[in-house]
Amino acid sequence: MVGADRFYVYVRWPWRRPDPESAFWWDGTRAFARDPEHRDLDQLWRLDPPPAELQEGDFCQVLIPPTEVVVTWAAHFDPPKDMGWLPRPTGALNVVPAFGEWHPDGEDEEESGEGLYLDDVEPLEIERLGQLP
């Protein structure tokens, strides 16, 4: 963990690095909310130990626990998309939890969920379980 404040802890993202040729600036970190009631804790990526228990300089594990999701959209990027990091992703999936509602703060379906970028760097294991009717 590389930083912390009252509301968030900041983790150096281990699978990406800033893209010096990008039109966008990314500092190589990802923020995780400290408050266990914060809607950010509904995100797929988790920290172990939880953010509320971490202080700057602590080590933590970054993971996605086994989770069933529904893919709400998919995209292929050719050429790979400039997002501010390397490697540039070649595709993306937007997912929402398979069980329960996922429309925080009045967001519609297209705005809700979480994006997973497909660049073969983050250790994602995706298995198709079926299709909704």
C-alpha positions in Angstrom: 0.0 0.0 0.0 1.5 3.3 -1.0 -0.8 5.9 0.6 -3.8 6.5 2.9 -6.1 9.2 4.0 -9.3 9.3 6.1 -11.5 7.9 3.3 -9.3 5.8 1.1 -6.2 3.6 0.9 -4.1 3.6 -2.3 -2.6 0.5 -3.7 0.1 0.3 -6.4 -1.7 -1.7 -9.1 0.7 -4.7 -9.6 -0.4 -5.6 -13.2 -0.1 -2.3 -15.0 2.3 0.5 -15.4 1.8 4.1 -16.5 1.9 4.7 -20.2 4.3 7.5 -21.0 2.8 7.9 -24.5 -0.8 8.2 -23.3 -3.1 11.1 -23.7 -4.2 10.4 -20.1 -2.3 10.5 -16.8 -2.4 7.6 -14.4 -0.2 7.4 -11.3 -0.1 3.6 -11.1 -2.5 3.3 -8.1 -6.0 2.3 -7.3 -8.1 3.7 -4.5 -10.2 1.5 -2.1 -12.7 3.0 0.3 -12.0 2.5 4.0 -15.7 2.6 5.1 -17.2 -0.9 4.9 -20.6 0.7 4.1 -19.2 2.7 1.2 -20.6 1.6 -2.2 -17.1 1.2 -3.5 -16.8 -1.9 -1.4 -19.3 -3.5 -3.9 -16.5 -3.6 -6.4 -15.1 -6.9 -7.5 -11.5 -6.2 -6.5 -10.9 -6.6 -2.8 -8.0 -6.2 -0.4 -7.0 -8.6 2.3 -6.8 -7.4 5.0 -9.7 -5.0 4.4 -8.9 -1.3 3.7 -10.1 -0.2 7.2 -7.3 -2.2 8.8 -4.5 -0.9 6.5 -1.9 1.8 7.1 0.5 3.3 4.7 3.4 0.9 4.0 1.4 -2.2 4.9 1.4 -5.2 2.6 -2.0 -6.5 1.3 -3.3 -9.0 -1.2 -5.3 -7.8 -4.1 -7.9 -10.3 -5.3 -11.4 -11.0 -6.7 -13.1 -13.7 -4.7 -15.1 -16.3 -6.7 -18.1 -14.2 -7.9 -21.0 -14.9 -10.2 -21.7 -11.9 -12.5 -23.8 -11.0 -15.5 -22.0 -9.4 -18.5 -24.0 -6.3 -19.5 -21.8 -5.3 -22.4 -18.5 -6.3 -24.1 -16.2 -4.4 -26.3 -13.2 -5.2 -28.5 -10.5 -2.5 -29.0 -8.6 -2.5 -32.3 -6.1 -0.8 -31.9 -5.8 -1.4 -28.1 -7.4 1.4 -26.1 -5.4 4.3 -24.6 -6.4 4.2 -20.9 -3.3 5.7 -19.4 -1.6 2.4 -18.6 0.4 -0.4 -20.2 -0.4 -2.8 -21.6 -3.3 -1.1 -23.4 -6.4 -3.3 -23.2 -7.7 -5.1 -26.2 -11.2 -5.6 -24.8 -13.5 -5.0 -21.9 -16.5 -6.5 -20.1 -18.9 -4.6 -17.9 -20.4 -6.9 -15.2 -22.9 -6.6 -12.4 -23.6 -9.1 -9.6 -25.7 -12.1 -10.7 -27.7 -11.9 -7.5 -29.1 -8.7 -6.0 -29.6 -5.3 -7.4 -26.8 -3.1 -8.8 -28.0 0.4 -9.6 -26.5 2.6 -6.9 -27.5 6.2 -6.6 -30.1 5.9 -9.4 -27.7 4.8 -12.1 -29.2 3.1 -15.1 -27.9 -0.3 -16.2 -25.4 1.1 -18.7 -23.8 3.2 -16.0 -23.7 0.6 -13.3 -21.4 -2.3 -12.7 -17.7 -2.6 -13.0 -15.4 -2.8 -16.0 -12.9 -5.6 -16.4 -10.2 -4.8 -19.0 -9.0 -7.8 -21.0 -5.3 -7.5 -21.6 -4.1 -10.9 -20.3 -2.2 -9.2 -17.4 -4.5 -9.2 -14.5 -5.0 -12.7 -13.2 -8.7 -13.1 -14.2 -10.2 -16.6 -14.5 -13.5 -16.2 -16.4 -15.9 -19.2 -16.8 -19.2 -19.0 -18.7 -21.9 -20.5 -16.5 -24.9 -20.0 -18.8 -27.0 -17.4 -20.5 -29.9 -15.3 -19.2 -33.3 -15.9 -21.0 
